[in-house]
Amino acid sequence: MIVQRSGDFAAFRAKSAQQIDDHGAFFQTADWFELLAQHGLPTGTHLQWLMVTNDGSPILCLPLIQESGRLSSLSNFYTPLYAPLLLHDGLTASDWPMDSLPARALSAIARFLRRHKPCPAVIQLQPLDTTGAFYPAMRSALTTAGYAVDHYFCFGNWSLPCTGLSFADYFAQRPSALQNTVHRARKKLDRASAWKIDIHSQPGDSLDAAINAFETIYQRSWKPAEAFPDFVRRLCVLAAQKGKLRLGVLSLNGVAIASQIWLVDQGKAYIFKLAYDPDAARFSPGSLLTAALMEHVLDYDTVDEIDYLSGDDAYKQDWMSHRRERHGLIAFDLRTPRGLLAATRHFSGKKFRAWKADRTL
């Protein structure tokens, strides 16, 4: 296997010698990584696209951010799950035995990074699914290549397995407090004036207006300002072009008071962004809009899973049924002073936190 290193997406695409065909979920596609690289990182960020070929055929690409003495995953706070970009027909993200093409490709990458300058002193990849195929294969590859490897907690993730589940049955299973909130919200809006919910999924002028509404609501909400304001707009347009967008807008008297960005891909619905106007909080517009989008993805899209992505927010437990965790991998090259120092800080800090936790019990 041969590992090729490119400094930007255009060079990576040229080296692939073909139009890239995406085989992964939305957050592990070339479109997603290109969007992050162009609109989700600080200006001047240096990237490495590590592509592995076997007999001239591309297998996978590991997109990375290059910093001084460190490589990290091409991810940021928008990223709910990181994994390589799969480039070979027939590959899936579900099962990578150690003798499989993707596992061997990851081993080739780990050996390449350890032997070819600039050799990173630290490699950090996050957030990862510890039950998926990539995590154990990457951890094994790094360990075998000679790195000191550890993992750490990133965040909780709430989800709902829902194959064959109708919205009526789903909603009947929700906590009574949530059901009452949604019912009261409808009644309050009915008494207030004319209201409606629109779900946008196609490019065009109406989508542009819906994105404008989301941005306006988001700016009025309690949430901090977007670090990369253009990212969300471009994401919505891209997802609409791919048929993956579900952008819901709740309007009262023609004025948008709540908006949510959902993505639907490969049988999964992802709740990506949500906001409501705090001046309309008495109508519980967020809960009502979530219910409407739940109904859409369950009864129209007939998804098999709904994913609330990042965070252990208490309200997510009312809508979801299962919790899992996302972790990170960190690897140190102990041959280098910087790697040795970073490892010492990491492992000593981990021991101190464990000791402190034991003291509080």
Order of alpha helices (4+ residues) and beta strands (2+ residues): beta-alpha-alpha-beta-beta-beta-beta-alpha-beta-alpha-beta-alpha-alpha-beta-alpha-alpha-beta-beta-beta-alpha-beta-alpha-beta-alpha
